Amino acid sequence: QENRALRIVASAWIIQNSFLIATSVWKNIAYSAAYGLTYKRIGVFLFLSIVLSGLVTTISKIKGNHSLWHYVKTNSRIAFASFALLGMVNWDSVIFKINTSSSIQADVDIGYLLRLENPDVAWLDNYFTNHPEKIDHFRGTIAYRNNELMDEVQREDTWRSWPNHSSQYQAYYHSWLSQPISLEGANVNENR
């Protein structure tokens, strides 16, 4: 009798947590659709999927009378497999493609895209060609990324680094940085 009551309470707790996971996934999807995908939002999806799998294994433990060791071993395998599968995906590319698709409702966060490890420089070049006034706003970020790439090229300038995509990125960054600085709309004191 006492065991049956404990199973009912545990099942109610699992249903409640499943509902919380579903609403969190829905909110994270809505937020990603409105403002774009980021590494932290991917981490939220990963965490929620691991928690959901933990709830499923909890159900199997309650119904199947498995040992605690079986429960810990199964959840550890699920967490390890999740992290291993995550490591196989080029998330910079996924984030860039999703954030630059027309389905994102907000303006594209160019600063965030420039800070990604491997941005799609052809798309950025097209963007800056169509919006030359935006270059001044991101000039500092572009210069910072260019300096990072120069340091990387100097560190990896050996035969093992061929072909090196950093030179392609640097060519784009140099072309953007060579654009004249626009003082339009700037607060310039002419009495100096």
VEXLUMPA-821379 format. One line per field, with one value per residue (C-alpha): residue in three letters; x, y, z. Coordinates in nm, 2 decimals, always signed. Each point is the difference from the previous one (the first is absolute). Layout:
N
rest <- (ALA / ...)
u <- (X / ...)
v <- (Y / ...)
w <- (Z / ...)
***
This chain:
192
rest <- (GLN / GLU / ASN / ARG / ALA / LEU / ARG / ILE / VAL / ALA / SER / ALA / TRP / ILE / ILE / GLN / ASN / SER / PHE / LEU / ILE / ALA / THR / SER / VAL / TRP / LYS / ASN / ILE / ALA / TYR / SER / ALA / ALA / TYR / GLY / LEU / THR / TYR / LYS / ARG / ILE / GLY / VAL / PHE / LEU / PHE / LEU / SER / ILE / VAL / LEU / SER / GLY / LEU / VAL / THR / THR / ILE / SER / LYS / ILE / LYS / GLY / ASN / HIS / SER / LEU / TRP / HIS / TYR / VAL / LYS / THR / ASN / SER / ARG / ILE / ALA / PHE / ALA / SER / PHE / ALA / LEU / LEU / GLY / MET / VAL / ASN / TRP / ASP / SER / VAL / ILE / PHE / LYS / ILE / ASN / THR / SER / SER / SER / ILE / GLN / ALA / ASP / VAL / ASP / ILE / GLY / TYR / LEU / LEU / ARG / LEU / GLU / ASN / PRO / ASP / VAL / ALA / TRP / LEU / ASP / ASN / TYR / PHE / THR / ASN / HIS / PRO / GLU / LYS / ILE / ASP / HIS / PHE / ARG / GLY / THR / ILE / ALA / TYR / ARG / ASN / ASN / GLU / LEU / MET / ASP / GLU / VAL / GLN / ARG / GLU / ASP / THR / TRP / ARG / SER / TRP / PRO / ASN / HIS / SER / SER / GLN / TYR / GLN / ALA / TYR / TYR / HIS / SER / TRP / LEU / SER / GLN / PRO / ILE / SER / LEU / GLU / GLY / ALA / ASN / VAL / ASN / GLU / ASN / ARG)
u <- (+0.00 / +0.28 / +0.20 / -0.31 / -0.05 / +0.37 / -0.03 / -0.30 / +0.17 / +0.32 / -0.21 / -0.18 / +0.34 / +0.13 / -0.31 / +0.04 / +0.37 / -0.09 / -0.24 / +0.28 / +0.24 / -0.26 / -0.07 / +0.38 / +0.06 / -0.29 / +0.14 / +0.35 / -0.12 / -0.21 / +0.30 / +0.24 / -0.25 / -0.03 / +0.36 / +0.21 / +0.19 / +0.30 / +0.22 / -0.18 / -0.34 / +0.15 / +0.12 / -0.35 / -0.13 / +0.27 / -0.08 / -0.37 / +0.05 / +0.22 / -0.25 / -0.28 / +0.20 / +0.06 / -0.37 / -0.06 / +0.26 / -0.16 / -0.33 / +0.18 / +0.16 / -0.34 / -0.18 / +0.28 / +0.15 / +0.36 / +0.28 / +0.15 / +0.32 / -0.20 / -0.16 / +0.33 / +0.17 / -0.28 / -0.02 / +0.38 / +0.00 / -0.28 / +0.19 / +0.33 / -0.17 / -0.17 / +0.33 / +0.17 / -0.26 / +0.01 / +0.37 / -0.05 / -0.20 / +0.15 / -0.22 / +0.15 / -0.13 / -0.34 / -0.03 / +0.10 / -0.25 / -0.29 / +0.07 / +0.04 / -0.31 / -0.31 / -0.19 / +0.17 / -0.23 / +0.25 / +0.29 / +0.31 / +0.25 / +0.31 / +0.22 / -0.08 / +0.05 / +0.34 / +0.11 / -0.07 / +0.31 / -0.08 / -0.24 / -0.14 / +0.21 / -0.16 / -0.34 / +0.15 / +0.17 / -0.34 / -0.16 / +0.27 / -0.02 / -0.38 / +0.04 / +0.33 / -0.12 / +0.02 / +0.37 / +0.08 / -0.21 / +0.19 / +0.34 / +0.14 / -0.13 / +0.14 / +0.34 / +0.01 / -0.09 / +0.26 / +0.27 / -0.11 / +0.04 / +0.34 / +0.12 / -0.14 / +0.17 / +0.33 / -0.04 / -0.10 / +0.22 / +0.13 / -0.06 / -0.25 / -0.23 / -0.05 / -0.26 / -0.06 / -0.34 / +0.12 / +0.14 / -0.34 / -0.16 / +0.28 / -0.05 / -0.37 / +0.09 / +0.26 / -0.25 / -0.25 / +0.25 / +0.13 / -0.34 / +0.01 / -0.13 / -0.33 / -0.05 / -0.36 / -0.21 / +0.31 / +0.03 / +0.30 / +0.10 / +0.12 / +0.14 / +0.30)
v <- (+0.00 / +0.25 / -0.10 / +0.07 / +0.35 / +0.08 / -0.11 / +0.23 / +0.30 / -0.07 / -0.03 / +0.33 / +0.16 / -0.13 / +0.13 / +0.34 / +0.01 / -0.11 / +0.29 / +0.24 / -0.14 / +0.03 / +0.37 / +0.07 / -0.15 / +0.20 / +0.32 / -0.07 / -0.07 / +0.32 / +0.20 / -0.16 / +0.08 / +0.36 / +0.08 / -0.26 / -0.31 / +0.02 / -0.24 / +0.05 / -0.08 / -0.32 / -0.08 / +0.05 / -0.24 / -0.25 / +0.03 / -0.04 / -0.31 / -0.16 / +0.09 / -0.15 / -0.32 / -0.01 / +0.01 / -0.28 / -0.21 / +0.08 / -0.13 / -0.32 / -0.03 / +0.04 / -0.24 / -0.25 / -0.01 / +0.06 / +0.06 / +0.34 / -0.11 / -0.08 / +0.35 / +0.18 / -0.20 / +0.06 / +0.37 / +0.03 / -0.17 / +0.23 / +0.31 / -0.12 / -0.09 / +0.34 / +0.19 / -0.23 / +0.07 / +0.37 / +0.01 / -0.13 / +0.30 / +0.32 / +0.23 / +0.32 / -0.10 / -0.10 / +0.32 / +0.21 / -0.16 / +0.01 / +0.36 / +0.13 / -0.18 / +0.21 / -0.18 / +0.20 / +0.29 / +0.24 / +0.17 / -0.22 / +0.04 / +0.06 / +0.06 / -0.35 / -0.15 / +0.17 / -0.15 / -0.36 / -0.21 / -0.06 / +0.26 / -0.02 / +0.29 / +0.00 / +0.06 / +0.27 / +0.16 / +0.01 / +0.15 / +0.27 / +0.07 / +0.06 / +0.19 / +0.20 / +0.22 / -0.30 / -0.05 / +0.29 / -0.15 / -0.33 / +0.13 / -0.08 / -0.36 / -0.04 / +0.13 / -0.23 / -0.31 / +0.11 / +0.02 / -0.34 / -0.15 / +0.16 / -0.15 / -0.34 / +0.01 / +0.09 / -0.30 / -0.25 / +0.12 / -0.34 / -0.25 / -0.18 / +0.30 / -0.01 / +0.08 / +0.27 / +0.17 / +0.28 / +0.18 / +0.01 / +0.14 / +0.26 / +0.12 / +0.07 / +0.17 / +0.22 / +0.10 / +0.10 / +0.18 / +0.20 / +0.16 / +0.37 / +0.09 / +0.17 / +0.30 / +0.04 / +0.03 / +0.02 / +0.26 / +0.19 / +0.32 / +0.24 / +0.26 / -0.22)
w <- (+0.00 / +0.10 / -0.32 / -0.22 / +0.15 / -0.05 / -0.37 / -0.05 / +0.16 / -0.21 / -0.32 / +0.08 / +0.05 / -0.33 / -0.18 / +0.16 / -0.10 / -0.36 / -0.02 / +0.12 / -0.26 / -0.28 / +0.09 / +0.02 / -0.34 / -0.14 / +0.15 / -0.12 / -0.35 / -0.01 / +0.14 / -0.26 / -0.28 / +0.11 / +0.08 / -0.16 / +0.12 / +0.23 / +0.18 / +0.32 / -0.15 / -0.15 / +0.35 / +0.14 / -0.26 / +0.09 / +0.37 / -0.05 / -0.21 / +0.26 / +0.27 / -0.21 / -0.05 / +0.37 / +0.06 / -0.24 / +0.17 / +0.34 / -0.14 / -0.11 / +0.35 / +0.17 / -0.22 / -0.05 / +0.35 / -0.13 / +0.24 / +0.06 / -0.17 / -0.32 / +0.02 / +0.04 / -0.27 / -0.25 / +0.07 / -0.03 / -0.33 / -0.13 / +0.12 / -0.16 / -0.33 / +0.00 / +0.04 / -0.25 / -0.26 / +0.07 / -0.07 / -0.35 / -0.12 / -0.13 / +0.21 / -0.14 / -0.34 / +0.14 / +0.20 / -0.30 / -0.23 / +0.24 / +0.11 / -0.36 / -0.13 / -0.06 / +0.28 / +0.27 / +0.10 / +0.15 / -0.18 / -0.05 / +0.28 / -0.23 / +0.30 / +0.13 / -0.34 / -0.04 / +0.34 / -0.11 / -0.07 / -0.37 / -0.13 / -0.36 / -0.12 / -0.35 / +0.16 / +0.22 / -0.30 / -0.18 / +0.31 / +0.03 / -0.37 / +0.03 / +0.34 / -0.02 / +0.28 / +0.24 / -0.04 / +0.23 / +0.28 / -0.02 / -0.09 / +0.35 / -0.01 / -0.36 / +0.10 / +0.31 / -0.21 / -0.26 / +0.27 / +0.14 / -0.34 / -0.05 / +0.33 / -0.11 / -0.34 / +0.17 / +0.25 / -0.27 / -0.29 / -0.09 / -0.27 / +0.22 / -0.01 / -0.38 / -0.12 / +0.25 / -0.01 / +0.22 / -0.29 / -0.17 / +0.31 / +0.03 / -0.36 / +0.08 / +0.33 / -0.17 / -0.27 / +0.27 / +0.21 / -0.30 / -0.05 / +0.09 / +0.34 / -0.02 / +0.22 / -0.10 / +0.31 / +0.22 / +0.27 / -0.12 / +0.18 / -0.26 / +0.24 / +0.09)
***
